[in-house]
Amino acid sequence: MGNSPPSSPRISSSSLDISEQRVPRPPYVDPSGFEMDTNHPEKEGLLLKKSAWMKEWRDRHLILKGGCLFFAKDNVSAPHGCIDLTEASGARPSSGHEFNFKIITNSEDFVLRASSKRSMEEWLAAIRKAMSNCLSRQVYETTYRKMLYDGQMFTKHHHDPVGRFNLNGKKDNSRLVRISPDGQRITWHKAGMNPDTYCDSIDLNSVVAINPGFTTLVFKQTGNRAKEPCCFSIIAKERSLDLECANEATARKWIEGLRALLKYGNILTPSELRQADERLKQEIRQEEERRQLALRKHEKDRNKLKAARERAHRTMHNPNS
């Protein structure tokens, strides 16, 4: 009886797409422990999914975001699986039912069923679009990602009260600019600083544009026109980061890489980022508590061993005491 497929998901076609999400959904955690946010997807809804092992049809909430198609038991639970569309070679209708379709990957085929022909066609169109975008995402992953996370030295321009820059050549304005390890911030460091600390940062969710050349007041006041092709600005909602590169090719590559990051990076909203920061702080506190507990236990055990040795020493030298 478990192998008898229902004719369609137990949901009306009009409710397949969730336009408003009531509560944030927990992230998907891949086998390596990396968390992937699934809120604010391109498309989501209830479909039937054919299980890989038992070949049973099960209701699953599908979430399409970026190059991943996640699936969960419902629309509020953390997804327990993910189809990596960067490894998909096709998505097309499948046999067995008029609303069946499948996603073909290097490792296996994933068979899904919609509630109507229109729903199936909408899902196929969205998945094919995501797969097409994955080609550009692959370029980002192979060409730009490592560059952005490793960082590079730039000259940082800034505004001072009299509109001057690098007064008398005495101030060192070189900065190591890179993406934070969690992929949520642009950070900059002074040369020689501990890489785990930084001067300042801009949340990626606040960035509205990556502009080449002199488009900010800072550059218009401080920039050398001859070097304009080597300059760009990261424009956020309340500030800008104005950088000068060693050459035009480096500037162009960073502009392309940062724009790709904004498109394909797993960037959290401000509220999600605050929640992630709180979770990280809590994990750090818990780890510190575990470390302190282990140290206290170690010290207690060492004192017990020391006391036992002292008793043994006294007994050996004073057997009648």
N, C-alpha and C positions, 0 to 999 in steps of 0.2 A: 504494500500500500504506500510505503514511503517513496517508491520510485515513480508513482503516478504523478505527472506534472500538472499543476494547476494551469488553467487556461491563460491566466494573466496575473500580475501582482494584485493583491487585495487593496487597491487604491484607485480612485478615479483618475482619469487622464488629466483632469484640470488641476490636480494637486501634486503632480509629479515634481514640479519645480518649486523650491522653497524660496520665496522672495525675501522673507524676513526671518532671521534666526533669533529665537527668543533668548537663548543663553549660549555663551561661548562653548564650543565643543572641545573636549580634550584633544591634544595633538595625537597624531599617529606616531608611534615609536617603532623604528625599523629594527631589524635583528642586531644591529651594531649599537643600539641605544640612542641614535640620532632622532630628535623630535622634529616632526614636520607639521606645521600649522595647516588646518583644513577649514578654517572659517573664511567667509567671504569668497566662496568658490565661483567659477564661471558657470557651473551648472550642478544641480544635485536633485535627487529624487529616488523614489522607490522602484526597484526593478526586481525581477527574478534572476537569480544566478545559479548556474549548474555547478554543483560541487565537484572538485577535481577527483576525489577519491570515491565517494559513495554514489556519484552521479545523480544526486537528489536535487530537486529544485527548492531553493530557499529564498525567502524575502530578504533583500539586502538594500540598505540605503547607500546609493552610489554618490560620490562626491568628486567632481572633476575640478582640479585646480592645478594650473601650470601643466607640467608634463606628467602628472600622476592622476590615476583614477583610483580613489580610495573606496573601500566598502566597509560598512558597519552594520550592526544589527538594527539600529534605528537612527533617527536624525540627531540624537543628543549624546549617544555613546561614542567613545573613542574608536576610531576605525581599527579593525584588526587585520586588515590586509590592504595591499596596494598593487596596482598594475602599473608598471613603469612604461609609459608610452614612448620613451626614447628607444626602447627595445622592440617596439611594435612595428610590424611590416605591413599591416593592413587592418581595416575594419569594414565588414560587409555583412549583408544578410546571411542567415544560416538556415539549414534544413531542419525539419521536425515540427515547425510551427510558423505561421505567417508573420509573427512578430519577433521571431528569434533573430539575433545577430551575434557576431563573434569578433573578438579582437585577437589577432594572430601575433604572437611574440616569438622570440627565439626559443623559449623554453616550453611553452604550451599555448593552447588556444583557450580563451575565456569566453564561455557562451552565456549570453544574457537574453532576457525576454522583456519586452515592453508591453504596455497594456493596449496599445493601438498602433496602427501603421504610422500615424503622424508622430507619435512619441518616439517610435523606433527611428524614423528619419531624422528627427531633431537630435537624438542622441548620437546617431552616426555622424551627422554634420558637425556637432560639437567635438566629438572625439577626433575626427579627421582634421579639424582645424587645429586642435591641440597637438596632434602628431606633426602637422606641417610646421607649427611654431617650434616644435622640438628640434627641427633641423637647425634653426637659429640658436636654440638653447644649447645644442651640442657645440656650436662655435663658441658661445660664451664659456661653456665649461672647459673646453680644450685650449682656448686662446687667451681668455681674459681673467678667469677666476683666480688662478694661482698668482698672477701679477697683482691683482687687487688685494689679495690677502697677505702676500709677502710685503707689499708696499714699496715705496720709492721715495728718494729724497727730492724735495721741491723747495723753491724759494716762496715763502708765504708773504704776501703783501697785506698790509693792514693800514688802518686809518689812525692817525694821531691828531691831537688838537690843532696843529698848524698844517695838517695835510701833507706832511713830509714822510719819506720812507727811508729807512736805513741811514739815519743821520750820521754824516761823516764816515760812513762805512764801518762804524764801530760795533753795530749790533748784528748778531748772527741770527738771520731769519730763515735759515735752512731747517726744514722739518721733514721727518719721516711720516708720510701719509699712507694709511692703509685701512682696510676694513677690519673691524673687530672680529675676534674668533667666532662669536655667535652670529655674525653676519647681519647685525642690526644697526651698526654705527660706523661712521667715517671718523677715524681718530687721527690725531697728529701728535708727534713726539719730537722733542729736541734731540739733536744728534748725541748719541752716547747714553741716552736715558734707558732705564730698565724698560724693555719692551712690554712688560705687563702693566706699566703705568703710562699715562699720556697727559699732555697739556690740556687738551680739550677734545670735544667730540660733537658731532651732529647726528641726531637720529635719522636714519634713512627714511622713516615714514614721514618726516617733515620736509624732505627734499622735493622741490617742485620743478627744477630744471637743471641741466648741465649746459652752460653757455660758453662757447668759444670766444676768445678775444676779450676786448674791453667793454663790458656791458654794465659794470657796477661803478658806483661812485668811488670806491677804493682804487680801482684801476684807472679811472679817469683822472684821479688826483696824483697817483703815484707811478703809473705805468710808463714804460719807454715804448713809444710807437714802433720802433724797429723790432721790438720783441713781441708784439701783439700776437703773431701766429703761434707763439710758444706758450700762450697763457689761456687759462680757462677759469671759470667760476662755478662752484657748486652752490646753487641758490636754494636756501631753505626758507621756511615761512617767516623766520624772525632774524635771519642773519645770512651771511655768505662766507664761503671759504674761497679765497682768491689765490691761485697758485700759478707760478711761473716754472716751466719745464726747461730742461737743457736744450731741447730742440723741438721743432714742429712735429716730427713723427711721434715723439713720446706724448705730446699733448693730444694729438689726434687719437692715439691708441687708448689713452686714459678716458677721453670723452666717450669713445665708443664703448669701452668696458663698463664705465659707470652707468651709461644709459641702458646697457644690457642687464646690468645688475638690478636696476630699478624695475625692469620688465620681468626678469626671470628669478630674481632673488626671492627667498621666502621671507618677505618683510612683514613684520607684525604691525598691527595698528598701535597707537599710543597706549590704549588700555591693555592690550595683550602684552605689549612690551613691559609695562609696569608690573603686570602679573608674573611675567617670566623673570623679571629682576627680583621680585619678592620671593619667587620659588628658589632662585639661585642663592639669595641671601639666607633663606631658611636652610637650604642644603649645606651652605658653608657653616652656619651656626651648628647644625646637627653634627657635621663632620668634626668641628672643633670640640663639641661636647663629647663625642666618642673618643677623640684623641686625649682629652683631659681625663676621661674615665679610665682609659687604658694606662695613662701615665700614673694615675693614683693607684690603680691595681698593681702596676709594676712596682711602685714604691712600697706598697703594703707587703707584697710578696718578698721584696728584697729585705725589708725590715724583719719579717718573720724568719727568713733564712739566716740573717745576721744574728738574731736572738738565739736561734737553734744552735748555731755554731758556737756562740759564746757559752751556752749551757753545756755543750759537749766539751768545750775547752776546760771549763771549770770542773766538770765531772772527772776529766782525765787527770787533772793536776791535783784535785782534792777529792779522791774517791770516798773518803769517810764523811765528807760534809753533807 
